Amino acid sequence: MCPFQTKTMSQIHLEKFKARPLSYSSLNSWQWDKDHGTDRWAKHYLEDINDDSPELRFGKAFATSIEDGTCKVKELMDKIPNTKEYKFECKFGDITLIGFGDDFCALTFKKLNEVKTGAAEWTQKRVDEHKQLDMYCLQNFIINKVRPEDVDITLFWVPTERTEIDNGDFGGFDYSIDFKKPIEVKSFKTKRTTKDIMNFGAYIKKTYKEMLAFAEAY
């Protein structure tokens, strides 16, 4: 490239995307956009524009409280005694994968707990199909050589609800998020197999190619 030649926006977007580790949040946002015809993935991952909903902000604040020990949901904290926000980072071919397990045993690498908030109901079927757990198990296998069949996995759900807020004649309506009262912690045991993580690995490769092509043309 000529020293005076400026980069195109497509080149900038592509370089930014390639430099960024691939997270489950990115994969999930990409799939959501494909299913719903939205553009949040591009705004967030290519343009660095954050448009978090109250639900996402609440969930992030709750995750931080778990990590720093200030979480007041004692029924939950008693059940997750391991390393909080355990960092899974590894190479998967040419792709750098990153993730942070809510609660993971860093001694045995065989106990994984994930914590979710939200009003949408978590069921056993939804937990069994939740691909974030597939990704953690894939990363654990790459990093620690532990088969997913040997990992004890539990997902905890703390239901939330929204409260409408009237901002006055010109402010319109907004809403806030808080735990549904009385606070309840629901738990679901689930399993993953070697076949599951192999299938998820194939999904990562396919989706990453789509992301690269999109970023290059964006």
C-alpha positions in Angstrom: 0.0 0.0 0.0 1.2 3.5 -0.8 2.3 5.3 2.4 -0.2 8.1 1.5 -3.1 5.8 0.7 -5.8 5.7 3.3 -7.6 2.6 4.3 -11.1 2.0 3.2 -13.8 1.6 5.9 -14.1 -2.0 4.8 -10.4 -2.6 5.4 -10.8 -1.0 8.8 -13.8 -3.1 9.7 -12.1 -6.3 8.6 -8.9 -5.6 10.5 -10.9 -4.7 13.6 -12.9 -7.9 13.4 -9.8 -10.1 12.8 -8.0 -8.6 15.8 -10.9 -9.4 18.1 -11.3 -12.8 19.8 -14.5 -14.6 19.0 -17.0 -14.8 21.8 -20.3 -16.6 22.2 -21.9 -13.2 22.5 -20.7 -12.4 19.0 -21.9 -15.7 17.6 -25.3 -15.3 19.3 -25.7 -11.7 18.2 -24.8 -12.7 14.6 -27.4 -15.5 14.6 -30.0 -13.2 16.1 -29.5 -10.6 13.3 -29.8 -13.4 10.7 -33.1 -14.6 12.2 -34.6 -11.2 12.9 -33.2 -8.9 10.1 -31.4 -6.5 12.5 -27.9 -5.0 12.5 -26.9 -4.9 16.1 -23.9 -7.2 15.4 -22.3 -4.8 12.9 -23.0 -1.8 15.1 -21.4 -3.4 18.2 -18.6 -5.5 16.7 -17.5 -3.4 13.7 -18.5 0.1 14.8 -18.1 -0.2 18.6 -21.6 1.2 19.2 -23.1 -0.2 22.3 -26.9 -0.2 22.6 -27.4 -2.4 25.7 -31.0 -3.0 26.8 -32.0 -2.6 30.5 -32.0 -6.4 30.6 -28.4 -6.6 29.4 -27.2 -3.9 31.7 -28.9 -5.6 34.7 -27.4 -9.0 33.7 -23.9 -7.5 33.4 -24.2 -5.7 36.8 -25.4 -9.0 38.4 -22.5 -10.9 36.8 -20.1 -8.3 38.3 -21.6 -8.7 41.7 -21.1 -12.5 41.5 -17.5 -12.0 40.5 -16.6 -9.4 43.2 -18.6 -11.2 46.0 -21.2 -8.5 46.5 -24.1 -10.5 45.2 -26.9 -10.6 47.7 -28.7 -13.7 46.4 -27.3 -16.0 49.1 -29.2 -19.0 47.8 -27.2 -18.7 44.6 -23.8 -17.9 46.1 -23.9 -20.9 48.3 -24.2 -23.1 45.2 -21.3 -21.6 43.2 -18.1 -22.0 45.2 -15.6 -22.2 42.5 -13.5 -19.7 40.4 -15.8 -16.9 39.2 -15.5 -15.5 35.7 -13.0 -18.3 34.7 -11.3 -17.2 31.5 -11.5 -19.7 28.6 -9.1 -18.5 25.8 -7.7 -20.7 23.2 -6.9 -21.1 19.5 -9.3 -23.0 17.4 -7.5 -23.3 14.1 -6.8 -19.7 13.1 -9.6 -18.4 15.3 -9.0 -17.1 18.8 -11.9 -18.1 21.1 -12.7 -16.3 24.3 -15.3 -16.8 27.0 -15.8 -16.4 30.8 -17.5 -19.1 32.7 -19.6 -17.8 35.6 -18.3 -20.5 37.9 -15.7 -23.2 37.1 -13.5 -25.5 39.1 -10.0 -24.6 38.2 -8.6 -27.6 40.0 -10.4 -30.5 38.3 -11.8 -28.7 35.2 -14.9 -30.8 35.6 -17.5 -28.6 37.2 -19.1 -25.8 35.3 -22.0 -23.6 36.6 -23.6 -20.9 34.4 -25.9 -18.2 35.8 -28.7 -16.5 33.9 -31.2 -13.7 34.7 -34.2 -12.7 32.6 -38.0 -13.0 32.3 -38.0 -15.5 29.5 -38.4 -18.9 31.1 -35.5 -21.3 31.1 -36.7 -24.9 30.7 -34.8 -28.2 30.6 -35.0 -28.3 26.8 -33.7 -24.7 26.5 -30.8 -25.5 28.8 -30.0 -28.7 26.9 -29.9 -26.8 23.6 -28.0 -23.7 24.9 -24.9 -23.4 22.7 -22.8 -21.3 25.2 -22.3 -24.4 27.2 -21.2 -26.2 24.1 -18.6 -23.5 23.5 -17.3 -23.7 27.1 -17.0 -27.4 26.8 -15.1 -27.1 23.5 -12.7 -24.6 25.0 -12.2 -26.7 28.1 -11.4 -29.7 25.9 -8.9 -27.7 23.9 -7.2 -26.1 26.9 -7.5 -28.8 29.6 -8.0 -32.0 27.6 -11.2 -32.8 29.5 -14.0 -34.6 27.6 -17.4 -32.9 27.9 -18.9 -36.1 29.1 -16.8 -35.8 32.2 -18.0 -32.3 33.1 -20.7 -31.7 35.7 -22.8 -28.8 34.3 -25.5 -26.8 36.0 -27.4 -23.7 34.8 -29.0 -21.5 37.4 -31.7 -19.1 36.5 -32.9 -16.1 38.6 -36.1 -14.8 37.1 -36.5 -11.0 36.7 -39.4 -8.7 35.8 -39.7 -5.3 34.3 -41.4 -2.3 35.9 -42.8 0.5 33.6 -41.5 4.0 34.4 -43.5 7.1 33.4 -41.0 9.8 32.5 -43.7 12.5 32.2 -45.5 14.1 29.3 -42.5 14.4 27.1 -40.3 11.7 28.4 -42.5 8.8 27.5 -42.4 5.4 29.1 -39.3 3.5 30.0 -38.8 0.4 32.2 -36.4 -0.9 34.9 -35.4 -4.5 35.6 -35.2 -6.2 39.0 -35.5 -9.7 40.4 -39.0 -11.2 40.5 -40.3 -11.3 44.1 -39.9 -13.5 46.0 -36.4 -14.1 44.6 -36.1 -17.7 43.4 -33.1 -19.6 42.1 -34.0 -22.4 39.6 -31.4 -25.0 38.6 -31.0 -27.4 35.7 -28.5 -30.2 35.2 -27.4 -30.8 31.7 -24.8 -32.8 29.8 -22.7 -32.3 26.6 -21.0 -34.9 24.4 -17.9 -35.0 22.2 -20.3 -35.0 19.2 -21.9 -31.8 20.5 -18.6 -29.9 20.6 -17.5 -31.2 17.3 -20.8 -30.0 15.8 -20.4 -26.6 17.5 -16.8 -26.4 16.2 -18.1 -26.9 12.6 -20.7 -24.2 13.3 -18.0 -21.8 14.5 -15.9 -22.3 11.3 -18.9 -21.8 9.0 -20.1 -18.7 10.9 -16.7 -17.1 11.2 -16.3 -17.3 7.4 -19.7 -15.5 7.1 -18.6 -12.8 9.5 -15.3 -12.3 7.7 -17.1 -11.8 4.3 -19.6 -9.5 5.9 -16.9 -7.4 7.6 -14.9 -7.1 4.4 -17.9 -5.8 2.5 -19.4 -3.6 5.3 
